[in-house]
Amino acid sequence: RSRVLTAELEQHGIGECVVTGELPPRRVATGFFHDPGAYRDWRAGRPFKVCRWDRDMRWMLYRGIWPDFVIVPDIVAGGLDSLAWSAFWRNAVPAEFPAYLAVQDGMTAADVVPHLASYQGLFVGGSLAWKLETSARWVQLAHAHGMRCHIGRVGTANRVRWARDVGADSIDSSLPLRHREHLTSFLAALNAPPSTSGAVTASQPAPRQLRLFTRTATKEQSHTC
């Protein structure tokens, strides 16, 4: 991405989503989170790149570059298989990094609650329909346990407003990088007043300040393990 756009993203306080193999982050000053790349690998029909992910963890730790959070490896729309997969990899995330559990299609609060003590936040993944249907409940569950909740791949400005209304703490999207008009619409949505039709009621607190993260890298680095 252009240096001009990167500087503008920093000016607006927009953080970065760094997917496995894309280190170093380009916008450390505004924060970044690390994504294991489950969605990218799923789209490409390839297995999880264990060696590259582990190298990323060590690269950040040894250099003292702390991410805002790390999504523990998951399985796209994998339900309980994804929950077990994340539990398997949880202790491979350095203790210094906040670890987020990715919730996926087929999971319920009853499935997830026994695992919450091992994590510092929730990441809402899964299919779009499932995400739209369940995100408000995952946000409420996270906040009830003193955790933050991030909603992944929020693809339009209207969904930015929806994420604000359900009380999410942060979101990510690649759309603001594709054209300046998308960045403008996302910034307007971030600063818009909450919708009266959203999940917030008079008995609930006002929505939290919603953080936006975008990807900067356009491809994986060519390093080998």
C-alpha positions in Angstrom: 0.0 0.0 0.0 1.2 3.6 -0.6 3.1 5.4 2.1 0.6 8.3 1.7 -2.4 6.0 2.5 -0.5 4.4 5.4 0.2 7.8 6.9 -3.4 8.7 6.6 -4.5 5.6 8.3 -2.1 6.3 11.2 -3.5 9.9 11.3 -7.0 8.5 11.9 -5.8 6.0 14.5 -6.6 3.0 12.4 -4.7 -0.1 13.5 -3.4 -2.9 11.3 -4.4 -6.6 10.9 -1.2 -8.6 10.3 -1.8 -12.1 8.9 0.7 -14.9 9.4 3.6 -14.4 7.1 3.1 -10.6 6.7 5.4 -9.3 9.5 6.7 -6.7 10.3 3.6 -4.5 10.9 3.6 -1.2 9.0 1.7 0.7 11.6 3.0 -0.1 15.1 2.1 3.4 16.4 -1.6 2.8 16.0 -1.6 -0.8 17.2 -2.0 -4.1 15.4 -3.3 -7.6 15.9 -2.1 -10.9 14.5 -4.4 -13.2 12.5 -3.3 -16.8 12.0 -4.7 -16.7 8.5 -7.3 -19.4 8.8 -9.7 -17.7 6.4 -7.0 -17.1 3.8 -5.8 -20.7 4.0 -9.4 -22.0 3.9 -10.0 -19.9 0.7 -6.8 -21.2 -0.8 -7.6 -24.8 0.1 -4.3 -25.3 2.0 -3.5 -26.4 5.6 -2.5 -24.2 8.5 1.1 -23.0 8.2 2.3 -24.1 11.6 6.0 -23.3 11.1 5.3 -19.8 9.8 2.8 -19.0 12.5 5.2 -20.2 15.2 8.0 -18.1 13.7 5.7 -15.0 13.8 5.1 -15.6 17.5 8.8 -15.8 18.2 9.6 -12.9 15.9 7.3 -10.5 17.8 8.4 -11.8 21.2 12.1 -11.6 20.7 11.9 -8.1 19.3 9.6 -6.8 22.0 6.9 -5.9 19.5 3.6 -6.6 21.4 0.4 -7.0 19.3 -2.9 -5.6 20.7 -4.0 -9.3 20.6 -3.4 -12.6 18.9 -6.2 -14.7 17.4 -5.4 -18.3 18.5 -5.5 -20.6 15.4 -9.0 -21.7 14.5 -11.0 -23.5 11.8 -13.4 -21.4 9.7 -17.0 -22.4 10.5 -15.5 -25.3 12.3 -17.8 -25.4 15.4 -16.5 -27.6 18.2 -13.6 -28.8 16.1 -12.4 -25.2 16.0 -12.8 -24.8 19.7 -10.7 -27.9 20.3 -8.1 -26.8 17.8 -7.8 -23.4 19.5 -7.4 -25.1 22.9 -4.6 -27.2 21.5 -2.7 -24.1 20.3 -3.5 -21.8 23.1 -0.3 -22.3 25.1 1.8 -21.8 22.0 0.9 -18.1 22.2 3.4 -16.2 24.3 2.0 -15.3 27.7 2.9 -11.7 27.0 0.3 -11.4 24.2 -3.4 -11.1 24.8 -5.0 -14.2 23.2 -8.5 -14.1 21.6 -10.6 -17.2 21.1 -12.3 -17.3 17.6 -15.9 -18.3 17.9 -17.3 -20.1 14.8 -20.5 -21.4 13.4 -21.9 -24.2 15.6 -20.5 -22.9 18.9 -22.8 -21.8 21.8 -22.1 -19.9 24.9 -22.4 -23.1 26.9 -19.5 -24.6 24.8 -17.3 -21.5 25.1 -17.7 -20.4 28.8 -15.6 -23.3 30.2 -12.7 -22.1 28.1 -12.9 -18.3 28.8 -10.4 -18.4 31.7 -7.7 -19.2 29.2 -8.3 -16.2 26.9 -8.4 -12.4 27.1 -11.0 -11.8 24.4 -13.3 -13.2 21.8 -13.0 -12.9 18.0 -16.3 -13.4 16.1 -15.5 -15.3 12.9 -17.6 -17.7 10.9 -20.0 -17.2 8.1 -21.6 -13.8 7.5 -25.1 -15.0 8.3 -24.0 -16.6 11.6 -22.0 -13.5 12.5 -24.9 -11.2 11.9 -27.2 -13.4 13.9 -25.0 -14.1 16.9 -22.5 -11.2 17.4 -24.6 -9.3 19.9 -24.7 -12.3 22.1 -20.9 -12.9 21.9 -20.3 -9.2 22.7 -22.5 -9.5 25.8 -20.8 -12.7 26.9 -17.3 -11.2 26.5 -18.2 -8.1 28.4 -19.9 -10.0 31.2 -16.6 -11.8 31.7 -14.5 -8.6 31.6 -13.2 -9.3 28.1 -13.2 -7.5 24.8 -14.9 -8.6 21.6 -13.7 -8.2 18.1 -15.8 -8.8 15.0 -13.9 -10.0 12.0 -14.4 -9.0 8.3 -16.9 -6.2 8.7 -17.2 -5.5 5.0 -19.4 -2.4 4.6 -20.0 1.0 6.3 -23.5 -0.1 7.2 -22.0 -3.1 9.1 -19.6 -0.7 10.9 -22.7 1.0 12.3 -24.2 -2.4 13.2 -21.0 -3.4 15.0 -21.1 -0.2 17.0 -24.8 -0.7 17.9 -24.1 -4.3 19.2 -21.3 -2.9 21.4 -18.2 -4.5 19.7 -14.8 -3.2 20.8 -13.1 -3.5 17.5 -13.5 -4.7 13.9 -11.4 -5.3 10.8 -12.0 -4.8 7.1 -9.9 -4.5 3.9 -12.5 -2.3 2.2 -11.1 1.1 3.3 -7.9 0.3 1.5 -9.5 -0.3 -1.9 -10.7 3.2 -2.6 -10.6 6.5 -0.7 -14.4 6.8 -0.8 -14.6 3.6 1.2 -12.2 5.0 3.8 -14.4 8.1 4.0 -17.6 6.1 4.5 -16.0 3.9 7.2 -14.7 7.0 9.1 -18.2 8.5 8.9 -19.7 5.3 10.2 -17.3 5.1 13.1 -18.2 8.6 14.2 -22.0 8.3 13.6 -24.5 8.3 16.5 -25.8 4.9 17.5 -28.9 3.7 15.6 -32.1 3.7 17.6 -32.9 0.3 16.0 -29.7 -1.3 17.3 -29.2 -3.5 20.3 -28.6 -0.7 22.7 -31.5 0.3 24.9 -32.0 3.0 27.6 -31.1 0.5 30.3 -27.8 -0.3 28.6 -24.6 1.7 28.6 -23.6 3.8 25.6 -21.7 1.9 22.9 -17.9 1.7 23.5 -15.5 3.5 21.2 -15.1 1.2 18.2 -11.6 0.6 16.9 -11.0 -0.2 13.2 -8.1 -2.4 11.9 -7.2 -2.9 8.3 -4.6 -4.9 6.4 -1.6 -3.1 4.9 0.4 -6.0 3.4 -0.8 -7.2 0.0 1.0 -10.6 0.1 2.8 -13.0 2.3 6.6 -12.7 2.7 8.6 -15.3 0.8 10.5 -16.6 3.9 10.8 -20.3 4.3 10.8 -22.2 7.6 
